[in-house]
Amino acid sequence: MARLASPHTPTYRRHKPSGQAVTTLSGRDVYLGKWGTAASKAAYDRVVGEWLARGRTLPVEPSTLTIVELAAGYKRWAKTHYIQNGQLTKTYDTVVYAMRLLGKSAYARTLAGEFGPLALKVFREKLVSRNLSRGYVNQLIAEVRRAFKWAVAQELLPPSVHQSLGCLPGLQRGRSAARETAAIEPIEDAIVQAVLPELPFVVADMVRLQRLTGARPAEICILRPGDVCCEGAVWEYRPQHHKTENKGRQRVIFFGPKAQDVLRPYLLRAADAYCFQPAESEKRRRDAAHEQRTTLPSYGNCPGTNRKRNPKRAPGSRYTTASYRRAIHRACDKADLKAHNERPDVADDERIVPRWSPNRLRHTAGTEIRKRFGLEAAQVALGHSRADVTQIYAERDLSKAAAIMSEVG
């Protein structure tokens, strides 16, 4: 598909030799009829409107559209669709990877209208051979189906092509050669407590707050004083952005007395400043190192003299989910090394303190809430619209079934 060199809307012009109205779309002249007539202006509005709706591309005959052209067109559309808060979402990365593999597959030059369930199955087997997990393979295949659905909406393919691809079922656990991944389980509080001393002070408070509230890692990272309503016994936190805001849903996180004690010192700053800042964490680390210094002040480097003037990576204004996760992983490694020093009988390649990600804190909080207050309470606290999603995050309390069977069975 041809690309437009200029981002401007094409103009309505007069073609002097023929006296017709003309406009240029994707480098190609499109004639609209006699210049200045209402019919030619209506034709201009129609062809330009359809051209813009297709992502600034000219229509392609369904009989000539190839897989590589379909993949390129869908990827361009996804770049303008999967945007949240001015940034591309993770879904766009999945789209790019799926379309890249599809565009480089053996079906790249195949006509899209001839791509059926059998071809999709062959492509899926190629993904499995890459040692991708079963869930990720199903996710990539779903993006391929969405690409064909997009092509149908653009009138590039007949609906029957997309409908036929839906006949191929997804890979099921234990019934395919795809690699299986372990389910994300709650993290034990004892392990969290072992890691907390090795975390930077600010990150440790982030972990404590997330464990108490069951918030998503991103919701903790973007917490600002202005987003918290401190009226009443229970505070309300409404994130400026959240995962399901594009679906028109609201997200409210409640802070009880324990969470308030953790958060209170971080509210003493500007309303639009982030509560948990890497710069503050780094300053605390340097101050602590300075207090433990044994070299006399008149010898060695003075505080601040051994820093780079223009460092490649300066501490940011807030943590990201990635930097938050990396900080926890580094602390897990430190705690594991300390545990090995205390227990020399354990092999070096065997972890005593496992690595865990911040999202597991959400699972732990959800499991505890479900155990004490029920599934509906966990659903509200975690911010899920459906209870079946909550069941993924909140593990069932099997002790209740064991207590029942001790009397019945």
C-alpha positions, 0 to 999 in steps of 0.5 A: 500500500502506498504511503502519503508523504504529506500529513495535510488533507488533499485539496480540491483542484481544477485540472485545466486540460480536461476541465475536471476536478481532481485531488491527489490521494497517496500520490495518485490523481483521482478525477471527480467530474466537472470542476465546480459542480455540486456532484464533483464536490460531493465526490471529493468529500466521499473519496477523501473521507473514505481515504482518511477512514482507511488510514490515508490509503487507497482502496485495494481490490480484495482479489489483489490484497496480499497478507503482507499488505494486510499486515502493514495496513493493520499495523498502521491503524493500530498505531493510531488506535492503541494509544492511552495517555498519549503513549502506545499501549502494550497491546500495540507491541503485541500487534507489531510482533504478530504482524511482523511474523505474519509478514515474514511467514511463508504466506506473506505473498499469499492473497488474503482472501485465500488465507483460511483456517488451515493456513492459520493453523500452519502459521500457529505451528510455526509460533509453537516451534519458536518455543512461545508459551501457549497463552502467548501463541493464542494471543498472537493468533487473536491479533491475526484474526483482528487484522482480518476483522479490520480488513473486513471493516475497511471493505478490503475482504469479504466477511466470510474470510474473517468468519472462517478463521474463527472456526480454528479453536485456540490451543488448550492446556495439555492438548498441544505441544506449546510450552506451558507457563506456571500460574501467577500465585500470591506471594507469601507475606513471610517472603515479602517481609524478608525482602523489605529490609533490602529495598530502598526506603521509598520502594519498601513503602510502595510494597507495603501500600500495594499489599494493603490495598491490592492496587495495580503496580501502575496505580501505585507508581502514579499516585499523587496527593491531589488524587487522594481524598482525605476526608472521612475515616477511609481515604479515597484514591482515584488514579488519574489514569487506569487500565479500564478508563477507555471503557468508561469505568471508574476506579476507586482505591480505598486507604484504611488506617494502616495504608494511611500511616504508610502514605501520610508522609508522602502527601506533604508535597505539591498536589500534582507531584508524584508521591514515590519519586526515584530522586528522593529514594536516591537522595536517601541512599546517598545520605545513608551512605554518608552517615556510615562514612568512616573516612574523615571529611577532609579526606577523599571525595566530598558529597556530590563531587564524584557525580557525573555532570550529565549522566545518561540516566538521571533519577526520574520524577516517578517510578515506572512498573518496570523500574518498580519491578527491577528494584524488587528483583534486586532486593530479592537477590540480596535477601537470597544471598543473605539467606545463603550466608546464614544457611551454608547447607543449601546449594548455591543454585537453589534459591531460598528467597525467590524472585517475585513481581509486584503484581503478585502482591495484588494476588495476595491482597485479593486472596486475603479479602476473598477469604475474609469477606467473600468473592464480591468484596474482592471484586470491588476492592480489586476493581474488576467488572466481572467476578470470573476475573477476580477468581484469577487474582484471588485464590480460593480458600480450600480450607472451607471445603476441608472443614465441610468434608471433615463433617460431611465426608 
